[in-house]
Amino acid sequence: MTVRKPKGLTRTVDRRKFLRHTAGIAAAIAASAAMPRYGLAAQRTVKVGFLAPLTGDVAAWGLPGRDGCLIWVDAVNAKGGIDIGGEKHTIEIISYDNEYAPDRALVGAKKLVLEDEVDFIMMLGGDTFAGVQKFVNQKKMLVSTLLPSDLSPDTPYLIAPCEVHPIYNVTGVEWLKENKPELKTVAMCAQEDALGLPSIATYRAAFEAAGIDIVYDKFFSDATTDFAPIVTAMLASKPDILCWDTAYEPFVHALTEQAFLQGFKGQIISCTADNYPAMVKKTSKEFMEGFIFQFPDFDDKALNDPRVNFENPNGFYEEYQKRFPDTWSAVSWEYSSILDLWSDAVEKAGTTDSVSVLAAMKAGGTGRHAFGEAKWWGKELFGIDNALVGDWPVVAIKDGKAVIQEYRSIPDWWDRHGDLLIKHMRELGQMWDQR
């Protein structure tokens, strides 16, 4: 074969210079290969899947949590990442919007595990976990949920290391009983789904334990758009307390506005009050004064209590508001606190292997929950000790702002009234052996 010299190319290559040049390159490569691989090690990445609703009615319990995780990841990666077996690894969050639909959740789980090769998945849980349970069990994939009612002996790789919904709701009811003993009756409602059913059972147990009579107790469809008739029926029972249970954010807002428009003057309690400033604006500071729920703003000075394990909560809240203004919700911090526990366990285990990480996380039977030391618990209620349970704050709106009133112990309530919770869970078919 004849190789023709391109036109205009008149310079010839000196063979000796070429050999010297290539020898220099080879030496440089050899030298770099012999050097410690600090730069390359720093670029190792561990992937975490975020499989939750990012759109739709339940997005307030997904998207703000994902945004909080981005803040957590940036802070951890800025320090070089986490140490696994003596090598630094950065963290990457890979999100998938399951739209709170079981079929979408399964598609997302398969993508995250098989294509993205994540080492850990965080979920809201509820109806969506049922869609992925068989798959994650087969893959032995460690998964977290915010809903420990998802737990059972058939979910060995599922953990509830942060939120213990709906059990913490007992703390708000108990606080009301002790601080407002004049309140004697309650009317409550919830959507009939995997969030509403165990929550209603918990509130029934909590109100019974507090000696507060339930005068109205009904479910509504999650397709409901007109809440005026529901509130009218509730008010007809003349309750001292209205309870919104664990209703979705749009439902809580609609119910609260209707209570205001229909002239209710009593106490309101709810699991959540996401975007409560909008409710204050639509009603009034006076109407919302004393509204009880379970999730603090993280600029609350009570979070600087030494027992709190969430690092710099006030700074986290400030950064969140700067990057994602006016979107703070009950879950903005929760998934980040789960990442704290998981990353600590990964470093202890020296691996991301699910079985090893779970063992490291549960070693000693206790863990560093966001609100203090807690114990791995749940066998009596869920059939497995995979829920991290301890103290939880009771929050009230004061002068238009969420303020922690007190931290109360969930295990202490359980020791006194656990039989009531089991009774009401069974009545609604929510015990692990009924689901």
SULWO-V342164 format. One record per backbone hydrogen bond with DSSP energy under -0.5 kcal/mol. CO is the residue of the C=O (numbers start at 1). NH is the residue of the N-H. If there is no record, write none. Layout:
CO_NH / CO_NH
This chain:
1_3 / 2_4 / 6_9 / 8_10 / 12_14 / 13_15 / 14_18 / 15_19 / 16_20 / 17_21 / 18_22 / 19_23 / 20_24 / 21_25 / 22_26 / 23_27 / 24_28 / 25_29 / 26_30 / 27_31 / 28_32 / 29_33 / 30_34 / 31_35 / 32_35 / 36_38 / 37_41 / 38_42 / 39_43 / 40_43 / 41_44 / 44_90 / 46_92 / 47_119 / 47_120 / 48_94 / 49_51 / 49_122 / 50_52 / 50_96 / 51_124 / 52_54 / 52_98 / 53_63 / 56_59 / 58_61 / 59_62 / 59_63 / 59_64 / 60_331 / 62_65 / 62_66 / 63_67 / 64_68 / 65_69 / 66_70 / 67_71 / 68_72 / 69_73 / 70_74 / 71_75 / 72_76 / 73_77 / 74_78 / 75_79 / 76_79 / 76_81 / 77_80 / 82_84 / 82_89 / 83_85 / 84_87 / 87_84 / 89_82 / 90_46 / 92_48 / 92_94 / 93_95 / 94_50 / 96_52 / 96_98 / 98_101 / 101_105 / 102_106 / 103_107 / 104_108 / 105_109 / 106_110 / 107_111 / 108_112 / 109_113 / 110_114 / 110_115 / 111_115 / 111_116 / 112_118 / 120_49 / 121_144 / 122_51 / 124_146 / 125_128 / 126_129 / 126_130 / 127_131 / 128_132 / 129_132 / 129_133 / 132_136 / 133_137 / 134_138 / 135_139 / 136_140 / 136_141 / 137_140 / 140_142 / 142_121 / 143_159 / 144_123 / 146_148 / 146_165 / 147_150 / 148_151 / 152_155 / 155_158 / 157_143 / 159_145 / 160_388 / 164_167 / 164_168 / 165_148 / 165_149 / 166_169 / 167_170 / 168_171 / 168_172 / 169_173 / 170_174 / 171_175 / 172_176 / 173_177 / 174_178 / 175_179 / 176_180 / 180_183 / 182_184 / 184_213 / 185_240 / 185_241 / 186_215 / 186_216 / 187_243 / 188_218 / 190_220 / 191_193 / 193_197 / 195_199 / 196_200 / 197_201 / 198_202 / 199_203 / 200_204 / 201_205 / 202_206 / 203_207 / 204_208 / 205_209 / 206_210 / 207_211 / 207_212 / 208_211 / 211_213 / 213_186 / 213_215 / 216_188 / 218_190 / 220_192 / 221_224 / 225_227 / 227_231 / 228_232 / 229_233 / 230_234 / 231_235 / 232_236 / 233_237 / 234_237 / 235_238 / 240_267 / 241_187 / 242_269 / 243_189 / 244_247 / 245_271 / 248_251 / 248_252 / 249_253 / 250_254 / 251_255 / 252_256 / 253_257 / 254_258 / 255_259 / 256_260 / 257_261 / 258_262 / 259_264 / 260_263 / 267_242 / 268_292 / 269_244 / 271_294 / 273_276 / 275_278 / 275_279 / 276_280 / 277_281 / 278_282 / 279_283 / 284_288 / 285_289 / 288_291 / 291_397 / 292_270 / 293_395 / 297_300 / 300_303 / 301_304 / 302_305 / 305_308 / 310_313 / 312_316 / 313_317 / 314_318 / 315_319 / 316_320 / 317_321 / 318_322 / 319_323 / 320_324 / 324_327 / 328_275 / 329_332 / 331_335 / 333_337 / 334_338 / 335_339 / 336_340 / 337_341 / 338_342 / 339_343 / 340_344 / 341_345 / 342_346 / 343_347 / 344_348 / 345_349 / 346_350 / 346_351 / 353_357 / 354_358 / 355_359 / 356_360 / 357_361 / 358_362 / 359_363 / 360_363 / 362_365 / 363_366 / 365_376 / 367_369 / 367_374 / 369_309 / 369_372 / 370_309 / 370_310 / 372_369 / 374_367 / 375_377 / 375_389 / 377_387 / 378_382 / 378_383 / 378_384 / 379_383 / 381_432 / 384_386 / 386_160 / 387_377 / 387_389 / 389_375 / 390_410 / 392_408 / 394_405 / 394_406 / 395_293 / 396_398 / 396_403 / 397_290 / 398_401 / 401_398 / 403_396 / 406_394 / 408_392 / 408_410 / 409_413 / 410_414 / 411_415 / 412_416 / 413_416 / 413_417 / 414_418 / 417_420 / 417_421 / 418_422 / 419_423 / 420_424 / 421_425 / 422_426 / 423_427 / 424_428 / 425_430 / 426_429 / 431_434 / 431_435
